[in-house]
Amino acid sequence: MKILLLGDPESVHTQRWANALAKNGIEVFLFGLYEYKPEWFHPSIKICVPKSYLRIKSKPDGSFSKLLYLKNIFALKKFIEKSKPDILHAHYASSYGLLGAISRFHPFIISVYGSDIYTFPRKNIFTKGLIKFNLYMADKILSTSNVMVKETQKYTGKPIDVTPFGIDINVFCPFYSKEMCFDKNDIVIGTVKTLEDKYGIEYLIRAFKIVKDKYPHLPLKLLLVGKGTKEAVLKKIVFELGIENVTIFTGFIDYDEIPKYHNMIDISVFVSIDDSESFGVSVLEAMACAKPVIVSDAGGLPEVVKKNVTGLIVERKNSVQTSNAIEELLLNKDMRLKFGANGRERVKNKYSLEDSVSQMIKVYEQQMLKN
């Protein structure tokens, strides 16, 4: 079976799907418009990034920038002719979905991701029409969560399958790594997220401040793993709150190192404020590492967390409620351990990489039979 993926080579999600499929004996081809490092991918994967690739930056309305992808349609068609795939699978409906739709290749699958459905179609009439066209051209539409299925149905009447991201439970597993950054007695509250507004990092910082003030005798530390455009703003907030001496900003961390950082954290907090947080891969990674989690009620986060079994769910943009949840877990070690164990079991049973890849391969097989 030959699968041609359309997606950003630098995206961890693209890398994860491509490598997992290749390891399962699928002949994988990848067409993308961003630079990449060969070591990111399984050696059998054949990758095409046109020499005239465009590192496309979003315009204010995000519309015409997508049309720039069309400059590479001839390169894509040439790659299709050369690779002769059985399936063309676009990861992201608004950009690579447009490339796939214009290529007219079938069977054509689109996986929706989040902002391509929650944000892009709402910008203007043109972007809404673009999404409708791309989905119309798709033979199959896939979503990572049920909540995003409902959002996608606003733009198409076609059936949509849920194919969640899978977590490699052999990579994301419990092990001790706290000594890399902390003392063994430190109690670490943290998150592994890009430092952008939509992920609600400011609300976590303010919640931590509330708890720190209430329990000044406890060795509480705040760990913020990731980089982003809001790093300077968030550092300023940390300084203004007077918690800079107990807060660590790691900056960019290679994905291979991420399991170590998940395992440094005692209570993992993911309080996104935007529904485009459609799934919550980082939440599942933390759960796979047997960490108790606190998530907001945004997007698909409540879907992956079983309330009061694997974690706690709080109202978005609510630092006080978040601080109460942190406090509840902070004062109850047995609850932390129980939630952590339950979380890892939930990932094993519902979100393992092995199961997710098997499900995706079945989708491919069904589409090949139909066509």
ABEGO torsion letter per residue (X at the ends): XBBBBBBBAABAAAAAAAAAAAAAGBBBBBBBABBBBAAABBAABBBBBBAABBBBBBBAAGAAAAAAAAAAAAAAAAAAAAAGBABBBBBEAAAAAAAAAAAGBOBBBBBBAGAAAAAAAAABAAAAAAAAAAAAABABBBBABAAAAAAAAAABABBBBBBBBBBBAAABBBBBAAAAABBAABBBBBBBBBBBAAAGAAAAAAAAAAAAAABAABBBBBBBBEBEAAAAAAAAAAAAAGAAAABBBAEBBBAAAAAAAAAABABBBBBBABAABAAGAAAAAAAAAGBBBBBBABEAAAAABBBGAAEBBBBBGBAAAAAAAAAAAAABAAAAAAAAAAAAAAAAAAABAAAAAAAAAAAAAAAAAAX
